[in-house]
Amino acid sequence: MKITRIFLSHKVLTSSLITIIAICMYFGNNAFATLENSTNAPRLILKDEKLFDLTYGEWIAKWWQWYINFPKEKHPSLYYLESECGKNQTGPVWFLPDYVASGTIAASEIVERTCYIPSGKYVLMGINTGMYWSDTNETDDRIISQGREGQENAFIFVEINDTKIDVQNNRQDTGIFNVFVPSNNKYTGPSYPAGIYPAYADGYFIFYGPLKPGYYEVFWDYAAGKTQVFGASPVETKAKVLYHLIVE
């Protein structure tokens, strides 16, 4: 099963900083820079780092497990509610959903979201990401190739508090992992057999923290090549998202 989705001005699923000026220090080929000289600036996690003894890819797998557990009719990527931003959030990392615009949705439209987050949390936000799981005994190579499809040739633009962050070189994947797929999820109907399936996820994320009390603006803009989802006609995925994060 192919699941391709995710969220940003110049970007996907997606400005001005009111309270903080962040200075971005970008080193060499690092995809993420370290924001310094700002009281509220979070540290950006690089794709080769571990956090709480888990790899970046393992955190992506956790993000996808969180993401797939929501039923389609209440999925936060489609029906985001500020009041439910904290739903199913456990542990030290806070997950935020993507947004995908396609078809008749204007490429210039910016989707704005607000979320209240406890201080001390890290945040993992999907920008352009996809997951593929197999219920037909497909090979690992097949699962991986399908999982990567929607992220090829992607354009990614990200700003945190008006500071541009380069994420083009921070694409990461999960490797093959087991995902529990509920019967009623974003991509299948209620008759789909729930179960644990081999899966692979890949894409571009913003991973940063720990967050100190304050206000953060996270903006991203992305566009990716045409992707086929569940046998439907290929579509170009694109979005611009602006998150207002209030950390208390």
N, C-alpha and C positions, 0 to 999 in steps of 0.2 A: 504494500500500500504506500502510495507516495503522498507525503505531506510536505508541501512547500509553502512557506509563509514567512512572515515577519516584517519590523518597523523602521522616516525623518525629514534648514532651508537649504538647504540644497539637499534633502534626503527623505527614505522609506518611510518605511512606515515611518513620516512627518511632518531681533532676539537680543534680548538684551539682558545683561546682568545688572541687577539692582543693588545688590549688597556686596559683591566681591569682585575683585579683579584677579584673575588667575594667570600666572605666567607659565607657559608650556615649554618645558625643556625637552627637546627631541634629540635623541642620540642615535646617530647612524641609521641602521636598518630597523630599529625597534619600531614595532607597529604602534605601540602605545607610548606616550610620553609620560613623564612624571610631572605633575602639577605642583609647583612650589611657590613660596612667597605669598601664600594665601591661607588665612586661618582655617577656612572651611574646605580647602582643596583636598579631595580624596586621592589616594594612590591608585593608579591604574595597574591592573594585573596583566602581565604579559602571558602569551600563549604557552610558554615553556615553564611557567611557574606553578608551584603547588600552593594551595590555600587550605588550611586545616587538614593537611595530609591527603588531600585529593588533588588530582591533576586538573588542569583547565578543561580537558575533555570529559572528565568524570563529572564536573560541575555542569557542563552542557547537557550531559545525559540526565542529570537530576532536573535541570530546567525543562527538558522535553517531557519527562515523566509528569512533572507538575502541569505542564501545558496540555497534555493529552487527556488529563483526568477531568477536565471541565466538559460538561455536555454542550453540544452545538448551540442550543437555544440560549445558553447563558455564558457562552465563551467570552472571556475578557478581551480577546483580540478583535471581536466583532461587536460586542455590547459592553464596552468598558464603563464601569461605574466607580466613581471616586470612593464611594462608601464601602466598596468591596475590594479595595486595593490590598487589604491585609488578609483576604481569604486564602486559606490553605498555605499560609506563610509560616514556616517553622525553621528553626535553626539560625545560624549566623548570616546566611545569604538570602537576600530578598529578591524574588523573581518578578520581573515586569514583562508583560506581553508585547508582542509585535503588532504591527498593523500592515495589511497589504492592500494597496489600491490598484485596481486594474479596470479595464473596460471603459465605462463612461465616466469614471471618477477623474476629475481634472488633476493633471500632474502637479499643478501649482498649489493644490489644496493642502493646507497644513492641519493635521489632526492634533489638537491640544488635549493633554491629559494632566490631571493633578493627583498626587499620591502623598499621603502622610506616612512617614517611615520612622521607626524608633531610632534614636541615635546609637551609634556603634555597629550598625549593620553594614554589610557589603551589599552591593546591588549588581545583579546580572540581568542585562537587558539584551534581548534579541533584536538584531537589526535586519539582516538578510540571512535566513537560515532555513534548512529543510531537513526532514527526516524521512527515511524509507524503512518500512518494516515488511517482513515477508511472512505470509501464511501458506506458502506453497513450496517450501523446501528449496528455495533458490540458493545459489552459491553465494559465498561471501563477496566475491568480486562483483556479482550482479547487484547485490544489495548496496555496496559501496558506490558503484557507478550511478545508480539511481538516486542515492542520497546526495550526491554532489551536483547533480544536474542543474538545479535552479540557482546555484551560486556562481556559476562560471561567468566570467566577463562582467562582474558586478561593479557598479560605481557606488562608492560609499563616501559620504561627507558627514562628519560629526563635529559638534561643538559642545563643550561643557563650560557654562558660564562665559560664553563668548570667546573661548579659547579653542582654536581648531585642534582636533586630535586625529592623528593619522592612524586609521585602523585597516587600511588596505593590506598591510603585511601581517595582520594579526588574525588571519583566518585560521580556524582550528576545527578539528573533528573529534569524534568520540571513539573511533574504532567500532568494531562490532560489539554490541551490548544487548542485554535482554530488557525489553520494555513491556510493562503491563498495559494492554490496550483495553479499555472498557468498551462495553457494547455500544453505548451511545456517546460518541465522541465527535469532535469537530469534522471529521472526515468520512465517517460512515454512519449508517442508520442504526436504529435500536436493535435490529435483527442480527447485527454483526456479532460473531462469536467472541466474547471476551476471552482474553488469554494472554500468556506471556510469549512474545515473539522476538526473534533475532532482528536487530535494527541497527541503523547507522545514521548519525546526524552530523551535519557540517555547516559551517557558516561564519558569519561575522557577528560579534557580540561586543557590548561594552561591559566591562567587569571592573568595579572599582570600590574603594572604601578603605577603612571604615569611615562612615559618615559622621561628622560632627554636627551638632545642632546648627540649623541655618536654612537658607534657601538656595536651591540649585536649579539651574535651567539646563536641560539636556536636549539638544536638537540633533536630529539626523535626517538625511536625505539619501535615498538610494534608488537605484534602478538596476534590474538584472535582466538577462536574456530571457527569451520565451521559454516557458516551462509547461510541461504537460502534467496535469494532476488528475489521477484516477481515470485516465482515458479521455478526458475532456479535451477540447481544442486548446492548443498551446496559447498561453497568454504571457505578456510582458508584465513582470511584477515591479511595482514602484510605489514609493510612499514618502511622505514628509511628516515627521512627528516631532512635537515639542512637549516634553515632560516637564512639569513644574513639581519639583520634589521639595516638600517641607519636612525637615528633619527635626524631631522634638526629643 
